[in-house]
Amino acid sequence: MTGMAAAASSTDRPGALDITRRLTEICGPPFARLAGPADEVAGRPARWVAVPGGPRAAADVLRLAARHDLSVVPRGAGTKIDWGAAPDRVDLMLDTGRLAGIGHEPPGAPAAEVGAGTPLRAVQATLERTGQRLAVDAPSPGATLGGVLAAGEAGPLRHRHGSPCDQLLGVRYLDADGELVDAGGGSAGLELARLLCGSQGALGVLVSATLRVQTVPAGRIWVTRPVWTPLEVHDLVRTVLAARLDPAAVELDLPAGAGPRPRQDGRAESMARHPSMTGRAATGPAGAGRLAVLLEGGPADVAERADRLVTLLGGRSGVSHSAPQWWRRYPFGPGDTALRIEVPIADLHAAVYALRDAAGAPVPVRGSAGLGVVHAALPGAMPPDRVASILAAVRGVLLARQGRCVVVSASPAVRRAVDLWGELAGLPRLRAAKEHLDPHRRLAPGRLPGGL
């Protein structure tokens, strides 16, 4: 049944017209409606969409849902609405677009409170006017801060600054009964705040978050080098980290076409290492992957560290004052089966080789090689049983290495055929949190691992 058909049929049920009327009273006529075909979560259609104008209105929406035993799924910009498991049902989609804005912190303040529905790029543009930034660079274009936190998304800067969830100082959220809760200001509060990260709205509806801000670095340089194999990446990353050059990010782009390194004569290798490469980007041979290291700080200090790194990496390494084209972009596209691999840095190459062996060919891999967190893509046309066999093989290799492989997004057929999460050590704790914060399972039921 399409989203529109599901919404239309809902008006035939007792109380449905009253729910529509009350949502309109709470949010205003333009901001409450029956759901349309595009209003779905991982293929599950919604019945209503509500866009409350502030925390109080959002609380009233949740109280209305509680009275009528309606499930609620929050939505920000929708950039990751298809990530994770499909909820059991979506009665009411709560759009956070009007829960936006940046708290009135004085210029130079070490923190900022940001509304959950605020686009991340708008936050950065506002802070940049005072020479500040959030060290948050999630790859999803147009993502809201609340969506980034709810999905547990992070970008290259996590290497030095931690994930956005690591930078939280506190959050304000609504529980399943519509009560506004302030979490933060102490270890217990921060533990609760960070528990909401990655919960896909299934533990609470984020209203705002307070994060650390920092001064925009005066100098930024990317040092890049072509790479061919996962083992070569392993050796280079080990060299970068051992050099103690304080990188802000260490990222890898290893496309499906990357293969064994071609032979080069001594003259070509010598020219590639020549200091004249400093000051211009390394192009590298077609088909090679890339390792890119971001250095930030004072201009003179960054330039000196970049020169040292170019010498260390050798090859056709070079420098640029702008990011590579693939920087902050996922290797998967619409329709692909998207995977996230997390493994100790020393075992990342083993994980990539295991994925290649299971798939029978190289697959595109991209992400934070300096942390052992990368994403990969399997073709959307791959049969679900084949995806399941690949996951089983890769997870078998990762299990002995304290790693894991998660399906980030996939077609409905693949979702039904595979275990999206694999073994999850923290499942008992997550189950306890769900039972405590949402005992009636009204918030995004089934969205979390274990069908929670």
C-alpha beads as a LAMMPS data file, in Angstrom:
LAMMPS data file: protein, C-alpha beads

452 atoms
451 bonds

1 atom types
1 bond types

-500.0 500.0 xlo xhi
-500.0 500.0 ylo yhi
-500.0 500.0 zlo zhi

Masses

1 110.0

Atoms # bond

1 1 1 0.000 0.000 0.000
2 1 1 1.406 3.420 -0.905
3 1 1 1.898 6.141 1.724
4 1 1 -1.063 8.128 0.354
5 1 1 -3.328 5.078 0.295
6 1 1 -2.345 4.166 3.850
7 1 1 -3.007 7.717 5.011
8 1 1 -6.336 7.851 3.203
9 1 1 -7.509 4.587 4.726
10 1 1 -6.549 5.858 8.169
11 1 1 -9.289 8.480 7.975
12 1 1 -11.860 5.689 7.972
13 1 1 -10.798 4.504 11.409
14 1 1 -12.459 5.797 14.598
15 1 1 -10.661 8.823 15.972
16 1 1 -8.612 9.429 12.807
17 1 1 -10.408 12.655 11.916
18 1 1 -10.008 13.861 15.494
19 1 1 -6.267 13.125 15.352
20 1 1 -5.935 15.100 12.121
21 1 1 -7.858 18.018 13.639
22 1 1 -5.761 18.030 16.819
23 1 1 -2.481 17.888 14.889
24 1 1 -3.629 20.893 12.880
25 1 1 -4.490 22.783 16.065
26 1 1 -1.092 22.012 17.585
27 1 1 1.127 22.680 14.563
28 1 1 -0.949 25.079 12.446
29 1 1 -2.806 24.321 9.192
30 1 1 0.249 24.307 6.884
31 1 1 2.207 22.014 9.193
32 1 1 -0.015 18.987 9.783
33 1 1 -1.280 16.699 7.044
34 1 1 -1.965 13.199 5.883
35 1 1 1.211 11.502 4.724
36 1 1 2.092 11.315 1.035
37 1 1 4.018 8.767 -1.053
38 1 1 7.395 10.256 -0.082
39 1 1 6.667 10.073 3.651
40 1 1 8.145 6.704 4.493
41 1 1 10.938 5.262 6.606
42 1 1 13.000 2.506 5.004
43 1 1 9.984 1.617 2.862
44 1 1 7.436 1.793 5.693
45 1 1 4.723 4.407 4.900
46 1 1 3.525 6.948 7.457
47 1 1 -0.102 7.930 8.149
48 1 1 0.376 11.533 9.315
49 1 1 3.112 14.144 9.183
50 1 1 3.400 16.832 11.860
51 1 1 5.869 19.735 11.859
52 1 1 5.663 21.314 15.333
53 1 1 6.804 24.904 15.707
54 1 1 8.735 24.457 18.947
55 1 1 9.468 22.135 21.878
56 1 1 6.076 22.753 23.506
57 1 1 4.198 21.898 20.314
58 1 1 6.384 18.828 19.794
59 1 1 5.551 17.718 23.341
60 1 1 1.838 18.134 22.588
61 1 1 2.234 15.986 19.468
62 1 1 3.846 13.215 21.518
63 1 1 1.135 13.428 24.174
64 1 1 -1.510 13.118 21.462
65 1 1 0.303 10.078 20.082
66 1 1 0.434 8.540 23.564
67 1 1 -3.309 9.003 24.067
68 1 1 -4.092 7.260 20.794
69 1 1 -1.283 4.666 21.022
70 1 1 0.387 5.954 17.843
71 1 1 3.970 5.192 16.915
72 1 1 6.186 8.232 16.241
73 1 1 9.296 8.407 14.054
74 1 1 11.290 11.687 14.013
75 1 1 12.611 13.000 10.687
76 1 1 15.144 15.742 10.053
77 1 1 16.188 16.464 6.467
78 1 1 15.574 12.817 5.578
79 1 1 19.135 12.252 4.318
80 1 1 19.449 9.029 6.333
81 1 1 15.777 8.083 6.681
82 1 1 16.495 4.756 4.934
83 1 1 19.422 3.836 7.178
84 1 1 18.991 0.906 9.512
85 1 1 15.989 -1.325 10.015
86 1 1 12.483 -0.445 8.912
87 1 1 10.236 0.378 11.885
88 1 1 7.349 -1.948 12.645
89 1 1 4.956 0.885 11.849
90 1 1 4.995 4.649 11.275
91 1 1 1.730 6.176 12.433
92 1 1 3.089 9.685 12.847
93 1 1 6.186 11.216 11.308
94 1 1 7.423 14.103 13.457
95 1 1 9.359 16.495 11.227
96 1 1 11.928 18.510 13.228
97 1 1 12.414 21.205 10.574
98 1 1 10.974 23.958 12.791
99 1 1 12.977 22.923 15.865
100 1 1 15.846 24.979 14.490
101 1 1 18.120 27.803 15.541
102 1 1 21.400 28.466 17.320
103 1 1 21.523 29.466 20.987
104 1 1 22.588 33.021 21.813
105 1 1 26.096 32.305 22.979
106 1 1 28.453 35.323 23.201
107 1 1 31.182 35.495 20.529
108 1 1 34.085 33.288 21.500
109 1 1 32.017 31.098 23.815
110 1 1 33.290 27.491 23.993
111 1 1 29.860 25.964 23.313
112 1 1 26.717 26.471 21.254
113 1 1 23.195 25.123 21.657
114 1 1 21.735 24.121 18.305
115 1 1 18.170 23.127 17.490
116 1 1 17.830 19.557 16.265
117 1 1 16.264 20.607 12.967
118 1 1 19.037 23.067 12.057
119 1 1 20.967 22.145 8.891
120 1 1 24.595 21.526 9.776
121 1 1 25.831 23.795 6.996
122 1 1 23.732 26.658 8.415
123 1 1 25.323 26.132 11.826
124 1 1 28.810 26.261 10.341
125 1 1 28.033 29.350 8.257
126 1 1 26.755 31.184 11.344
127 1 1 29.710 30.228 13.520
128 1 1 32.239 31.104 10.827
129 1 1 31.184 34.741 11.055
130 1 1 32.854 34.800 14.469
131 1 1 35.817 32.649 13.413
132 1 1 34.448 29.482 15.003
133 1 1 33.225 26.065 13.897
134 1 1 31.882 22.765 15.066
135 1 1 34.410 20.003 14.438
136 1 1 31.569 18.125 12.760
137 1 1 31.761 17.228 9.071
138 1 1 29.176 14.508 8.470
139 1 1 29.082 13.493 4.797
140 1 1 25.301 13.641 4.224
141 1 1 24.524 16.819 2.216
142 1 1 21.848 18.950 3.862
143 1 1 21.782 16.889 7.057
144 1 1 20.407 18.436 10.242
145 1 1 22.363 18.302 13.471
146 1 1 19.661 16.165 15.066
147 1 1 19.796 13.727 12.161
148 1 1 23.583 13.459 12.418
149 1 1 23.353 12.653 16.128
150 1 1 20.381 10.301 15.808
151 1 1 22.173 8.291 13.119
152 1 1 25.535 8.377 14.881
153 1 1 27.085 9.832 11.723
154 1 1 30.630 11.170 11.670
155 1 1 33.069 12.484 9.076
156 1 1 36.861 12.700 8.654
157 1 1 37.383 15.098 11.599
158 1 1 36.393 12.349 14.029
159 1 1 40.060 11.244 13.851
160 1 1 41.256 14.164 15.964
161 1 1 38.099 15.525 17.585
162 1 1 35.948 12.456 18.077
163 1 1 32.487 11.899 16.677
164 1 1 29.750 14.532 17.051
165 1 1 28.378 12.426 19.916
166 1 1 31.784 12.569 21.639
167 1 1 31.597 16.372 21.500
168 1 1 28.220 16.645 23.201
169 1 1 27.967 18.719 26.354
170 1 1 24.254 18.054 26.736
171 1 1 20.959 17.549 24.934
172 1 1 17.333 18.451 25.394
173 1 1 14.937 15.768 24.294
174 1 1 11.330 14.696 24.601
175 1 1 10.537 11.290 26.013
176 1 1 7.769 9.055 24.725
177 1 1 5.221 10.743 26.995
178 1 1 6.111 14.239 25.785
179 1 1 8.140 15.287 28.835
180 1 1 11.064 17.625 28.105
181 1 1 14.303 16.312 29.601
182 1 1 17.649 18.096 29.984
183 1 1 20.534 15.614 29.871
184 1 1 24.063 16.804 30.523
185 1 1 26.071 18.745 33.052
186 1 1 27.562 15.631 34.639
187 1 1 28.716 12.114 33.875
188 1 1 25.261 10.580 34.328
189 1 1 23.631 13.238 32.159
190 1 1 26.251 12.909 29.452
191 1 1 25.918 9.126 29.478
192 1 1 22.191 9.511 28.848
193 1 1 22.776 12.156 26.182
194 1 1 25.212 9.941 24.316
195 1 1 22.885 6.965 24.611
196 1 1 20.519 8.838 22.284
197 1 1 23.258 9.003 19.640
198 1 1 22.701 6.415 16.955
199 1 1 19.285 5.515 18.392
200 1 1 17.416 6.610 15.225
201 1 1 14.844 8.430 17.357
202 1 1 13.831 5.211 19.125
203 1 1 14.779 6.413 22.637
204 1 1 13.743 10.063 22.510
205 1 1 13.049 12.969 20.173
206 1 1 16.004 15.369 20.117
207 1 1 15.023 19.019 20.560
208 1 1 18.472 20.607 20.795
209 1 1 22.095 19.739 21.485
210 1 1 24.942 21.683 23.069
211 1 1 28.355 20.993 21.568
212 1 1 31.863 22.303 21.935
213 1 1 32.954 24.935 19.424
214 1 1 36.496 25.814 18.449
215 1 1 38.420 28.438 16.550
216 1 1 38.638 27.852 12.808
217 1 1 42.230 26.726 12.076
218 1 1 44.252 29.281 10.148
219 1 1 45.989 26.641 8.038
220 1 1 44.692 23.459 6.388
221 1 1 46.680 21.211 4.051
222 1 1 45.810 17.827 2.561
223 1 1 48.704 15.475 1.827
224 1 1 47.665 12.758 -0.629
225 1 1 49.353 9.693 -1.999
226 1 1 48.204 7.050 -4.499
227 1 1 47.734 3.546 -3.082
228 1 1 46.986 0.202 -4.688
229 1 1 46.432 -2.468 -2.054
230 1 1 44.974 -2.736 1.466
231 1 1 48.342 -3.957 2.771
232 1 1 50.064 -0.872 1.372
233 1 1 47.446 1.287 3.090
234 1 1 48.129 -0.542 6.354
235 1 1 51.859 0.213 6.153
236 1 1 51.336 3.865 5.216
237 1 1 48.792 4.522 7.958
238 1 1 51.157 2.996 10.486
239 1 1 53.878 5.345 9.218
240 1 1 51.602 8.392 9.467
241 1 1 50.478 7.618 13.009
242 1 1 53.988 6.786 14.213
243 1 1 55.316 10.124 12.925
244 1 1 53.323 12.057 15.575
245 1 1 52.315 14.789 13.131
246 1 1 48.928 15.307 14.854
247 1 1 46.728 14.729 11.777
248 1 1 43.144 16.005 11.903
249 1 1 42.028 13.181 9.597
250 1 1 43.464 10.144 7.803
251 1 1 41.108 9.059 5.009
252 1 1 41.167 6.334 2.386
253 1 1 39.526 6.040 -1.018
254 1 1 40.066 2.596 -2.521
255 1 1 37.865 2.198 -5.606
256 1 1 36.826 -1.145 -7.037
257 1 1 39.260 -0.654 -9.916
258 1 1 42.336 -0.353 -7.700
259 1 1 44.659 -3.316 -8.144
260 1 1 48.294 -4.363 -7.759
261 1 1 50.736 -1.515 -8.067
262 1 1 52.237 -1.196 -11.572
263 1 1 55.975 -1.529 -12.029
264 1 1 57.944 1.725 -12.189
265 1 1 61.564 2.299 -13.110
266 1 1 63.938 3.962 -10.676
267 1 1 63.899 7.285 -12.523
268 1 1 60.128 7.583 -12.327
269 1 1 60.124 6.761 -8.613
270 1 1 62.897 9.265 -7.961
271 1 1 61.072 12.045 -9.791
272 1 1 57.884 11.284 -7.892
273 1 1 59.673 11.834 -4.602
274 1 1 61.277 15.101 -5.669
275 1 1 60.575 18.071 -3.341
276 1 1 59.123 19.988 -6.285
277 1 1 55.948 17.977 -5.685
278 1 1 55.369 20.065 -2.554
279 1 1 52.857 22.819 -3.225
280 1 1 50.767 20.971 -5.791
281 1 1 48.403 18.049 -5.586
282 1 1 49.565 14.591 -6.516
283 1 1 47.621 13.280 -9.447
284 1 1 48.775 9.681 -9.384
285 1 1 48.056 7.032 -11.989
286 1 1 44.542 6.308 -13.174
287 1 1 42.840 3.500 -11.274
288 1 1 44.840 3.914 -8.082
289 1 1 43.240 4.613 -4.738
290 1 1 44.196 7.543 -2.527
291 1 1 45.301 8.031 1.047
292 1 1 44.725 11.607 2.226
293 1 1 45.927 13.169 5.465
294 1 1 44.526 16.489 6.693
295 1 1 46.797 18.717 8.763
296 1 1 45.405 21.745 10.605
297 1 1 46.925 24.535 12.683
298 1 1 49.060 27.620 12.185
299 1 1 50.102 28.150 8.545
300 1 1 53.852 27.824 9.121
301 1 1 53.493 24.803 11.393
302 1 1 51.125 23.052 8.975
303 1 1 53.458 23.682 6.033
304 1 1 56.414 22.250 7.949
305 1 1 54.472 19.125 8.977
306 1 1 53.213 18.678 5.404
307 1 1 56.779 18.723 4.038
308 1 1 57.801 16.094 6.576
309 1 1 54.823 13.945 5.677
310 1 1 55.495 14.140 1.929
311 1 1 59.037 12.908 2.592
312 1 1 57.760 10.095 4.796
313 1 1 55.102 8.879 2.355
314 1 1 57.243 9.123 -0.765
315 1 1 55.688 7.757 -3.926
316 1 1 53.747 10.393 -5.835
317 1 1 52.600 12.169 -2.705
318 1 1 51.865 15.860 -2.811
319 1 1 49.960 18.621 -1.075
320 1 1 46.857 20.691 -1.701
321 1 1 44.971 23.450 0.097
322 1 1 41.640 21.926 -0.905
323 1 1 40.113 18.545 -0.136
324 1 1 40.112 15.710 -2.672
325 1 1 36.893 15.408 -4.636
326 1 1 35.926 12.202 -2.802
327 1 1 36.499 13.680 0.665
328 1 1 33.395 13.473 2.919
329 1 1 31.546 11.320 0.398
330 1 1 30.288 7.787 0.832
331 1 1 31.311 5.114 -1.682
332 1 1 27.713 3.916 -2.073
333 1 1 24.830 5.409 -4.008
334 1 1 21.040 5.021 -4.087
335 1 1 20.044 1.379 -4.361
336 1 1 23.400 -0.035 -3.253
337 1 1 23.825 -2.207 -0.199
338 1 1 25.891 0.046 2.062
339 1 1 28.188 -1.505 4.667
340 1 1 30.110 -0.018 7.583
341 1 1 33.178 -1.885 8.828
342 1 1 34.703 -1.113 12.218
343 1 1 37.894 -2.911 13.187
344 1 1 41.166 -2.135 15.000
345 1 1 43.457 -0.158 12.706
346 1 1 46.014 -2.950 12.498
347 1 1 43.388 -5.311 11.072
348 1 1 41.696 -3.017 8.555
349 1 1 43.583 -4.518 5.635
350 1 1 42.489 -8.013 6.681
351 1 1 38.862 -6.861 6.755
352 1 1 39.094 -5.348 3.261
353 1 1 40.773 -8.475 1.881
354 1 1 38.048 -10.604 3.499
355 1 1 35.373 -8.463 1.852
356 1 1 37.087 -8.780 -1.532
357 1 1 37.457 -12.529 -1.187
358 1 1 33.825 -12.997 -0.169
359 1 1 32.548 -10.768 -2.985
360 1 1 34.844 -12.385 -5.548
361 1 1 36.172 -8.995 -6.698
362 1 1 37.331 -5.662 -5.268
363 1 1 34.537 -3.436 -3.943
364 1 1 34.738 0.327 -3.348
365 1 1 35.905 1.191 0.171
366 1 1 36.174 4.664 1.664
367 1 1 36.506 6.135 5.125
368 1 1 38.677 6.813 8.155
369 1 1 41.643 4.488 7.734
370 1 1 43.308 6.145 10.717
371 1 1 40.495 4.836 12.945
372 1 1 39.620 1.570 11.241
373 1 1 36.119 2.779 10.294
374 1 1 35.243 2.568 6.591
375 1 1 32.200 2.180 4.363
376 1 1 31.843 -0.153 1.401
377 1 1 29.251 -0.735 -1.313
378 1 1 27.796 -3.885 -2.827
379 1 1 25.757 -3.551 -6.053
380 1 1 22.049 -3.103 -5.489
381 1 1 21.354 -5.804 -8.089
382 1 1 23.206 -8.428 -6.046
383 1 1 20.747 -11.137 -4.881
384 1 1 19.884 -11.010 -1.155
385 1 1 21.198 -14.540 -0.501
386 1 1 24.539 -13.533 -2.019
387 1 1 24.695 -10.470 0.235
388 1 1 23.922 -12.706 3.213
389 1 1 26.766 -15.090 2.356
390 1 1 29.226 -12.183 1.972
391 1 1 28.192 -10.765 5.338
392 1 1 28.611 -14.135 7.021
393 1 1 32.120 -14.561 5.622
394 1 1 33.275 -11.041 6.514
395 1 1 31.776 -11.192 10.001
396 1 1 33.519 -14.498 10.594
397 1 1 36.883 -12.834 9.904
398 1 1 36.036 -9.763 11.975
399 1 1 34.790 -11.713 14.981
400 1 1 38.300 -12.841 15.896
401 1 1 39.556 -9.276 15.510
402 1 1 36.987 -7.498 17.687
403 1 1 35.481 -5.931 14.570
404 1 1 32.004 -5.750 13.125
405 1 1 30.236 -5.200 9.808
406 1 1 26.856 -3.427 9.780
407 1 1 24.442 -2.973 6.896
408 1 1 23.805 0.777 6.827
409 1 1 21.147 0.773 4.121
410 1 1 19.777 -1.710 1.604
411 1 1 16.768 -2.582 -0.499
412 1 1 13.714 -4.004 1.299
413 1 1 14.516 -7.446 -0.121
414 1 1 18.033 -7.406 1.340
415 1 1 16.754 -6.055 4.674
416 1 1 14.386 -8.994 4.949
417 1 1 17.061 -11.551 4.066
418 1 1 20.002 -10.491 6.246
419 1 1 20.876 -9.639 9.810
420 1 1 21.665 -5.929 9.535
421 1 1 23.673 -5.733 12.731
422 1 1 25.449 -9.000 13.411
423 1 1 26.527 -9.759 16.978
424 1 1 26.110 -6.747 19.256
425 1 1 27.723 -6.874 22.698
426 1 1 25.752 -3.872 23.925
427 1 1 22.316 -5.305 23.115
428 1 1 21.309 -6.016 26.757
429 1 1 22.132 -2.423 27.718
430 1 1 20.213 -1.117 24.718
431 1 1 17.215 -3.296 25.596
432 1 1 17.250 -1.976 29.166
433 1 1 17.380 1.611 27.892
434 1 1 14.432 1.021 25.575
435 1 1 12.378 -0.534 28.360
436 1 1 13.174 2.382 30.652
437 1 1 12.739 5.278 28.220
438 1 1 10.006 3.872 25.966
439 1 1 8.298 0.954 27.721
440 1 1 5.252 1.079 25.425
441 1 1 7.431 0.986 22.282
442 1 1 5.905 4.077 20.701
443 1 1 9.136 5.669 19.424
444 1 1 10.285 4.115 16.144
445 1 1 9.458 0.552 17.230
446 1 1 11.685 -2.036 15.581
447 1 1 14.240 0.530 14.405
448 1 1 16.940 -0.598 16.841
449 1 1 18.944 -3.853 16.797
450 1 1 17.121 -6.880 18.101
451 1 1 13.773 -5.523 16.872
452 1 1 13.660 -3.005 19.743

Bonds

1 1 1 2
2 1 2 3
3 1 3 4
4 1 4 5
5 1 5 6
6 1 6 7
7 1 7 8
8 1 8 9
9 1 9 10
10 1 10 11
11 1 11 12
12 1 12 13
13 1 13 14
14 1 14 15
15 1 15 16
16 1 16 17
17 1 17 18
18 1 18 19
19 1 19 20
20 1 20 21
21 1 21 22
22 1 22 23
23 1 23 24
24 1 24 25
25 1 25 26
26 1 26 27
27 1 27 28
28 1 28 29
29 1 29 30
30 1 30 31
31 1 31 32
32 1 32 33
33 1 33 34
34 1 34 35
35 1 35 36
36 1 36 37
37 1 37 38
38 1 38 39
39 1 39 40
40 1 40 41
41 1 41 42
42 1 42 43
43 1 43 44
44 1 44 45
45 1 45 46
46 1 46 47
47 1 47 48
48 1 48 49
49 1 49 50
50 1 50 51
51 1 51 52
52 1 52 53
53 1 53 54
54 1 54 55
55 1 55 56
56 1 56 57
57 1 57 58
58 1 58 59
59 1 59 60
60 1 60 61
61 1 61 62
62 1 62 63
63 1 63 64
64 1 64 65
65 1 65 66
66 1 66 67
67 1 67 68
68 1 68 69
69 1 69 70
70 1 70 71
71 1 71 72
72 1 72 73
73 1 73 74
74 1 74 75
75 1 75 76
76 1 76 77
77 1 77 78
78 1 78 79
79 1 79 80
80 1 80 81
81 1 81 82
82 1 82 83
83 1 83 84
84 1 84 85
85 1 85 86
86 1 86 87
87 1 87 88
88 1 88 89
89 1 89 90
90 1 90 91
91 1 91 92
92 1 92 93
93 1 93 94
94 1 94 95
95 1 95 96
96 1 96 97
97 1 97 98
98 1 98 99
99 1 99 100
100 1 100 101
101 1 101 102
102 1 102 103
103 1 103 104
104 1 104 105
105 1 105 106
106 1 106 107
107 1 107 108
108 1 108 109
109 1 109 110
110 1 110 111
111 1 111 112
112 1 112 113
113 1 113 114
114 1 114 115
115 1 115 116
116 1 116 117
117 1 117 118
118 1 118 119
119 1 119 120
120 1 120 121
121 1 121 122
122 1 122 123
123 1 123 124
124 1 124 125
125 1 125 126
126 1 126 127
127 1 127 128
128 1 128 129
129 1 129 130
130 1 130 131
131 1 131 132
132 1 132 133
133 1 133 134
134 1 134 135
135 1 135 136
136 1 136 137
137 1 137 138
138 1 138 139
139 1 139 140
140 1 140 141
141 1 141 142
142 1 142 143
143 1 143 144
144 1 144 145
145 1 145 146
146 1 146 147
147 1 147 148
148 1 148 149
149 1 149 150
150 1 150 151
151 1 151 152
152 1 152 153
153 1 153 154
154 1 154 155
155 1 155 156
156 1 156 157
157 1 157 158
158 1 158 159
159 1 159 160
160 1 160 161
161 1 161 162
162 1 162 163
163 1 163 164
164 1 164 165
165 1 165 166
166 1 166 167
167 1 167 168
168 1 168 169
169 1 169 170
170 1 170 171
171 1 171 172
172 1 172 173
173 1 173 174
174 1 174 175
175 1 175 176
176 1 176 177
177 1 177 178
178 1 178 179
179 1 179 180
180 1 180 181
181 1 181 182
182 1 182 183
183 1 183 184
184 1 184 185
185 1 185 186
186 1 186 187
187 1 187 188
188 1 188 189
189 1 189 190
190 1 190 191
191 1 191 192
192 1 192 193
193 1 193 194
194 1 194 195
195 1 195 196
196 1 196 197
197 1 197 198
198 1 198 199
199 1 199 200
200 1 200 201
201 1 201 202
202 1 202 203
203 1 203 204
204 1 204 205
205 1 205 206
206 1 206 207
207 1 207 208
208 1 208 209
209 1 209 210
210 1 210 211
211 1 211 212
212 1 212 213
213 1 213 214
214 1 214 215
215 1 215 216
216 1 216 217
217 1 217 218
218 1 218 219
219 1 219 220
220 1 220 221
221 1 221 222
222 1 222 223
223 1 223 224
224 1 224 225
225 1 225 226
226 1 226 227
227 1 227 228
228 1 228 229
229 1 229 230
230 1 230 231
231 1 231 232
232 1 232 233
233 1 233 234
234 1 234 235
235 1 235 236
236 1 236 237
237 1 237 238
238 1 238 239
239 1 239 240
240 1 240 241
241 1 241 242
242 1 242 243
243 1 243 244
244 1 244 245
245 1 245 246
246 1 246 247
247 1 247 248
248 1 248 249
249 1 249 250
250 1 250 251
251 1 251 252
252 1 252 253
253 1 253 254
254 1 254 255
255 1 255 256
256 1 256 257
257 1 257 258
258 1 258 259
259 1 259 260
260 1 260 261
261 1 261 262
262 1 262 263
263 1 263 264
264 1 264 265
265 1 265 266
266 1 266 267
267 1 267 268
268 1 268 269
269 1 269 270
270 1 270 271
271 1 271 272
272 1 272 273
273 1 273 274
274 1 274 275
275 1 275 276
276 1 276 277
277 1 277 278
278 1 278 279
279 1 279 280
280 1 280 281
281 1 281 282
282 1 282 283
283 1 283 284
284 1 284 285
285 1 285 286
286 1 286 287
287 1 287 288
288 1 288 289
289 1 289 290
290 1 290 291
291 1 291 292
292 1 292 293
293 1 293 294
294 1 294 295
295 1 295 296
296 1 296 297
297 1 297 298
298 1 298 299
299 1 299 300
300 1 300 301
301 1 301 302
302 1 302 303
303 1 303 304
304 1 304 305
305 1 305 306
306 1 306 307
307 1 307 308
308 1 308 309
309 1 309 310
310 1 310 311
311 1 311 312
312 1 312 313
313 1 313 314
314 1 314 315
315 1 315 316
316 1 316 317
317 1 317 318
318 1 318 319
319 1 319 320
320 1 320 321
321 1 321 322
322 1 322 323
323 1 323 324
324 1 324 325
325 1 325 326
326 1 326 327
327 1 327 328
328 1 328 329
329 1 329 330
330 1 330 331
331 1 331 332
332 1 332 333
333 1 333 334
334 1 334 335
335 1 335 336
336 1 336 337
337 1 337 338
338 1 338 339
339 1 339 340
340 1 340 341
341 1 341 342
342 1 342 343
343 1 343 344
344 1 344 345
345 1 345 346
346 1 346 347
347 1 347 348
348 1 348 349
349 1 349 350
350 1 350 351
351 1 351 352
352 1 352 353
353 1 353 354
354 1 354 355
355 1 355 356
356 1 356 357
357 1 357 358
358 1 358 359
359 1 359 360
360 1 360 361
361 1 361 362
362 1 362 363
363 1 363 364
364 1 364 365
365 1 365 366
366 1 366 367
367 1 367 368
368 1 368 369
369 1 369 370
370 1 370 371
371 1 371 372
372 1 372 373
373 1 373 374
374 1 374 375
375 1 375 376
376 1 376 377
377 1 377 378
378 1 378 379
379 1 379 380
380 1 380 381
381 1 381 382
382 1 382 383
383 1 383 384
384 1 384 385
385 1 385 386
386 1 386 387
387 1 387 388
388 1 388 389
389 1 389 390
390 1 390 391
391 1 391 392
392 1 392 393
393 1 393 394
394 1 394 395
395 1 395 396
396 1 396 397
397 1 397 398
398 1 398 399
399 1 399 400
400 1 400 401
401 1 401 402
402 1 402 403
403 1 403 404
404 1 404 405
405 1 405 406
406 1 406 407
407 1 407 408
408 1 408 409
409 1 409 410
410 1 410 411
411 1 411 412
412 1 412 413
413 1 413 414
414 1 414 415
415 1 415 416
416 1 416 417
417 1 417 418
418 1 418 419
419 1 419 420
420 1 420 421
421 1 421 422
422 1 422 423
423 1 423 424
424 1 424 425
425 1 425 426
426 1 426 427
427 1 427 428
428 1 428 429
429 1 429 430
430 1 430 431
431 1 431 432
432 1 432 433
433 1 433 434
434 1 434 435
435 1 435 436
436 1 436 437
437 1 437 438
438 1 438 439
439 1 439 440
440 1 440 441
441 1 441 442
442 1 442 443
443 1 443 444
444 1 444 445
445 1 445 446
446 1 446 447
447 1 447 448
448 1 448 449
449 1 449 450
450 1 450 451
451 1 451 452
